[in-house]
Amino acid sequence: MSKSEANNKLLKVKLALAEKCDRLIQTMTSVPKRKKLTNQAARFRRQAADLARR
């Protein structure tokens, strides 16, 4: 597997994790848990953006 293929695969995983966090936010009623998931989703999106630049 080449480095670009590995980066593309990791990019897809990070975006999928961000989408999963977004789905979980809709089911949470606890404000701290929602805040935590929002931050995690933002972190995964930042990581995906960094990978896309490579």
N, CA, C and O atoms as CSV, one atom per row, in Angstrom:
chain,resi,resn,atom,element,x,y,z
A,1,MET,N,N,0.858,-1.174,0.000
A,1,MET,CA,C,0.000,0.000,0.000
A,1,MET,C,C,0.905,1.237,0.000
A,1,MET,O,O,1.802,1.368,0.833
A,2,SER,N,N,0.653,2.125,-0.936
A,2,SER,CA,C,1.466,3.333,-1.007
A,2,SER,C,C,1.041,4.322,0.069
A,2,SER,O,O,-0.008,4.176,0.696
A,3,LYS,N,N,1.877,5.324,0.266
A,3,LYS,CA,C,1.603,6.317,1.309
A,3,LYS,C,C,0.333,7.107,1.003
A,3,LYS,O,O,-0.425,7.433,1.917
A,4,SER,N,N,0.094,7.416,-0.269
A,4,SER,CA,C,-1.112,8.175,-0.618
A,4,SER,C,C,-2.377,7.340,-0.398
A,4,SER,O,O,-3.410,7.867,0.016
A,5,GLU,N,N,-2.291,6.041,-0.677
A,5,GLU,CA,C,-3.441,5.167,-0.422
A,5,GLU,C,C,-3.730,5.078,1.069
A,5,GLU,O,O,-4.888,5.083,1.488
A,6,ALA,N,N,-2.670,4.996,1.868
A,6,ALA,CA,C,-2.839,4.933,3.321
A,6,ALA,C,C,-3.450,6.232,3.841
A,6,ALA,O,O,-4.314,6.208,4.718
A,7,ASN,N,N,-3.000,7.363,3.300
A,7,ASN,CA,C,-3.555,8.657,3.716
A,7,ASN,C,C,-5.029,8.766,3.340
A,7,ASN,O,O,-5.836,9.264,4.125
A,8,ASN,N,N,-5.380,8.304,2.143
A,8,ASN,CA,C,-6.782,8.354,1.712
A,8,ASN,C,C,-7.665,7.482,2.598
A,8,ASN,O,O,-8.784,7.862,2.945
A,9,LYS,N,N,-7.151,6.316,2.955
A,9,LYS,CA,C,-7.911,5.413,3.822
A,9,LYS,C,C,-8.105,6.040,5.201
A,9,LYS,O,O,-9.198,5.984,5.763
A,10,LEU,N,N,-7.049,6.634,5.740
A,10,LEU,CA,C,-7.127,7.285,7.043
A,10,LEU,C,C,-8.058,8.491,6.996
A,10,LEU,O,O,-8.780,8.758,7.957
A,11,LEU,N,N,-8.043,9.218,5.884
A,11,LEU,CA,C,-8.938,10.363,5.704
A,11,LEU,C,C,-10.401,9.918,5.763
A,11,LEU,O,O,-11.226,10.566,6.407
A,12,LYS,N,N,-10.713,8.822,5.093
A,12,LYS,CA,C,-12.086,8.303,5.114
A,12,LYS,C,C,-12.501,7.884,6.520
A,12,LYS,O,O,-13.639,8.108,6.931
A,13,VAL,N,N,-11.574,7.277,7.253
A,13,VAL,CA,C,-11.871,6.843,8.622
A,13,VAL,C,C,-12.149,8.046,9.511
A,13,VAL,O,O,-13.101,8.034,10.292
A,14,LYS,N,N,-11.327,9.082,9.400
A,14,LYS,CA,C,-11.513,10.278,10.229
A,14,LYS,C,C,-12.857,10.943,9.933
A,14,LYS,O,O,-13.547,11.377,10.855
A,15,LEU,N,N,-13.231,11.025,8.668
A,15,LEU,CA,C,-14.520,11.622,8.319
A,15,LEU,C,C,-15.680,10.757,8.804
A,15,LEU,O,O,-16.711,11.277,9.230
A,16,ALA,N,N,-15.513,9.444,8.740
A,16,ALA,CA,C,-16.560,8.549,9.240
A,16,ALA,C,C,-16.727,8.700,10.748
A,16,ALA,O,O,-17.849,8.672,11.255
A,17,LEU,N,N,-15.623,8.860,11.464
A,17,LEU,CA,C,-15.705,9.061,12.913
A,17,LEU,C,C,-16.386,10.387,13.248
A,17,LEU,O,O,-17.153,10.469,14.207
A,18,ALA,N,N,-16.107,11.418,12.461
A,18,ALA,CA,C,-16.760,12.711,12.685
A,18,ALA,C,C,-18.265,12.592,12.453
A,18,ALA,O,O,-19.055,13.154,13.211
A,19,GLU,N,N,-18.661,11.871,11.419
A,19,GLU,CA,C,-20.090,11.667,11.153
A,19,GLU,C,C,-20.748,10.859,12.272
A,19,GLU,O,O,-21.884,11.134,12.658
A,20,LYS,N,N,-20.031,9.867,12.790
A,20,LYS,CA,C,-20.558,9.066,13.894
A,20,LYS,C,C,-20.797,9.947,15.117
A,20,LYS,O,O,-21.829,9.830,15.778
A,21,CYS,N,N,-19.845,10.824,15.416
A,21,CYS,CA,C,-20.013,11.741,16.553
A,21,CYS,C,C,-21.223,12.639,16.332
A,21,CYS,O,O,-21.981,12.899,17.266
A,22,ASP,N,N,-21.405,13.111,15.114
A,22,ASP,CA,C,-22.561,13.963,14.815
A,22,ASP,C,C,-23.875,13.219,15.037
A,22,ASP,O,O,-24.837,13.787,15.554
A,23,ARG,N,N,-23.911,11.950,14.647
A,23,ARG,CA,C,-25.126,11.154,14.873
A,23,ARG,C,C,-25.376,10.949,16.358
A,23,ARG,O,O,-26.517,11.023,16.813
A,24,LEU,N,N,-24.317,10.692,17.117
A,24,LEU,CA,C,-24.467,10.473,18.553
A,24,LEU,C,C,-24.910,11.739,19.280
A,24,LEU,O,O,-25.618,11.662,20.284
A,25,ILE,N,N,-24.498,12.896,18.782
A,25,ILE,CA,C,-24.891,14.162,19.401
A,25,ILE,C,C,-26.408,14.295,19.398
A,25,ILE,O,O,-26.988,14.834,20.340
A,26,GLN,N,N,-27.045,13.811,18.351
A,26,GLN,CA,C,-28.496,13.923,18.234
A,26,GLN,C,C,-29.229,13.094,19.285
A,26,GLN,O,O,-30.369,13.404,19.632
A,27,THR,N,N,-28.585,12.045,19.793
A,27,THR,CA,C,-29.248,11.179,20.764
A,27,THR,C,C,-28.937,11.553,22.206
A,27,THR,O,O,-29.633,11.117,23.123
A,28,MET,N,N,-27.901,12.355,22.416
A,28,MET,CA,C,-27.482,12.704,23.775
A,28,MET,C,C,-28.375,13.785,24.369
A,28,MET,O,O,-28.774,14.730,23.688
A,29,THR,N,N,-28.676,13.628,25.638
A,29,THR,CA,C,-29.409,14.679,26.351
A,29,THR,C,C,-28.499,15.398,27.334
A,29,THR,O,O,-28.803,16.512,27.762
A,30,SER,N,N,-27.395,14.779,27.692
A,30,SER,CA,C,-26.446,15.372,28.624
A,30,SER,C,C,-25.623,16.444,27.906
A,30,SER,O,O,-25.006,16.181,26.873
A,31,VAL,N,N,-25.622,17.643,28.461
A,31,VAL,CA,C,-24.888,18.749,27.836
A,31,VAL,C,C,-23.382,18.479,27.819
A,31,VAL,O,O,-22.752,18.720,26.790
A,32,PRO,N,N,-22.769,17.990,28.908
A,32,PRO,CA,C,-21.333,17.715,28.853
A,32,PRO,C,C,-20.958,16.664,27.803
A,32,PRO,O,O,-19.937,16.796,27.129
A,33,LYS,N,N,-21.780,15.626,27.667
A,33,LYS,CA,C,-21.491,14.601,26.658
A,33,LYS,C,C,-21.622,15.175,25.254
A,33,LYS,O,O,-20.825,14.854,24.372
A,34,ARG,N,N,-22.629,16.028,25.044
A,34,ARG,CA,C,-22.802,16.659,23.729
A,34,ARG,C,C,-21.598,17.534,23.404
A,34,ARG,O,O,-21.107,17.543,22.275
A,35,LYS,N,N,-21.131,18.269,24.408
A,35,LYS,CA,C,-19.980,19.154,24.214
A,35,LYS,C,C,-18.732,18.340,23.871
A,35,LYS,O,O,-17.958,18.708,22.987
A,36,LYS,N,N,-18.552,17.228,24.588
A,36,LYS,CA,C,-17.403,16.358,24.345
A,36,LYS,C,C,-17.443,15.802,22.923
A,36,LYS,O,O,-16.430,15.805,22.224
A,37,LEU,N,N,-18.609,15.326,22.497
A,37,LEU,CA,C,-18.737,14.768,21.152
A,37,LEU,C,C,-18.559,15.836,20.079
A,37,LEU,O,O,-18.001,15.564,19.016
A,38,THR,N,N,-19.032,17.052,20.354
A,38,THR,CA,C,-18.841,18.148,19.405
A,38,THR,C,C,-17.358,18.432,19.219
A,38,THR,O,O,-16.888,18.632,18.099
A,39,ASN,N,N,-16.622,18.450,20.332
A,39,ASN,CA,C,-15.180,18.686,20.259
A,39,ASN,C,C,-14.467,17.550,19.539
A,39,ASN,O,O,-13.542,17.789,18.762
A,40,GLN,N,N,-14.892,16.314,19.794
A,40,GLN,CA,C,-14.279,15.175,19.117
A,40,GLN,C,C,-14.522,15.233,17.613
A,40,GLN,O,O,-13.615,14.971,16.824
A,41,ALA,N,N,-15.743,15.577,17.219
A,41,ALA,CA,C,-16.063,15.671,15.793
A,41,ALA,C,C,-15.211,16.750,15.130
A,41,ALA,O,O,-14.707,16.563,14.022
A,42,ALA,N,N,-15.057,17.879,15.816
A,42,ALA,CA,C,-14.230,18.960,15.270
A,42,ALA,C,C,-12.774,18.511,15.150
A,42,ALA,O,O,-12.099,18.843,14.175
A,43,ARG,N,N,-12.294,17.759,16.135
A,43,ARG,CA,C,-10.917,17.270,16.101
A,43,ARG,C,C,-10.719,16.318,14.926
A,43,ARG,O,O,-9.718,16.408,14.215
A,44,PHE,N,N,-11.674,15.403,14.719
A,44,PHE,CA,C,-11.564,14.465,13.598
A,44,PHE,C,C,-11.586,15.207,12.263
A,44,PHE,O,O,-10.867,14.834,11.337
A,45,ARG,N,N,-12.402,16.249,12.158
A,45,ARG,CA,C,-12.452,17.025,10.909
A,45,ARG,C,C,-11.144,17.783,10.673
A,45,ARG,O,O,-10.679,17.884,9.537
A,46,ARG,N,N,-10.550,18.315,11.748
A,46,ARG,CA,C,-9.249,18.989,11.612
A,46,ARG,C,C,-8.186,18.001,11.158
A,46,ARG,O,O,-7.373,18.318,10.290
A,47,GLN,N,N,-8.188,16.811,11.737
A,47,GLN,CA,C,-7.220,15.791,11.350
A,47,GLN,C,C,-7.419,15.388,9.892
A,47,GLN,O,O,-6.444,15.176,9.171
A,48,ALA,N,N,-8.662,15.282,9.455
A,48,ALA,CA,C,-8.945,14.931,8.062
A,48,ALA,C,C,-8.473,16.044,7.129
A,48,ALA,O,O,-7.941,15.772,6.053
A,49,ALA,N,N,-8.667,17.290,7.540
A,49,ALA,CA,C,-8.213,18.412,6.715
A,49,ALA,C,C,-6.691,18.407,6.598
A,49,ALA,O,O,-6.150,18.688,5.529
A,50,ASP,N,N,-6.004,18.091,7.685
A,50,ASP,CA,C,-4.541,18.010,7.642
A,50,ASP,C,C,-4.084,16.892,6.712
A,50,ASP,O,O,-3.117,17.053,5.966
A,51,LEU,N,N,-4.775,15.766,6.757
A,51,LEU,CA,C,-4.419,14.654,5.875
A,51,LEU,C,C,-4.692,14.995,4.416
A,51,LEU,O,O,-3.952,14.569,3.529
A,52,ALA,N,N,-5.744,15.755,4.164
A,52,ALA,CA,C,-6.093,16.110,2.786
A,52,ALA,C,C,-5.037,17.027,2.176
A,52,ALA,O,O,-4.828,17.018,0.963
A,53,ARG,N,N,-4.377,17.813,3.013
A,53,ARG,CA,C,-3.342,18.720,2.506
A,53,ARG,C,C,-2.075,17.987,2.112
A,53,ARG,O,O,-1.278,18.513,1.336
A,54,ARG,N,N,-1.871,16.786,2.627
A,54,ARG,CA,C,-0.638,16.037,2.332
A,54,ARG,C,C,-0.659,15.453,0.958
A,54,ARG,O,O,0.300,14.795,0.553
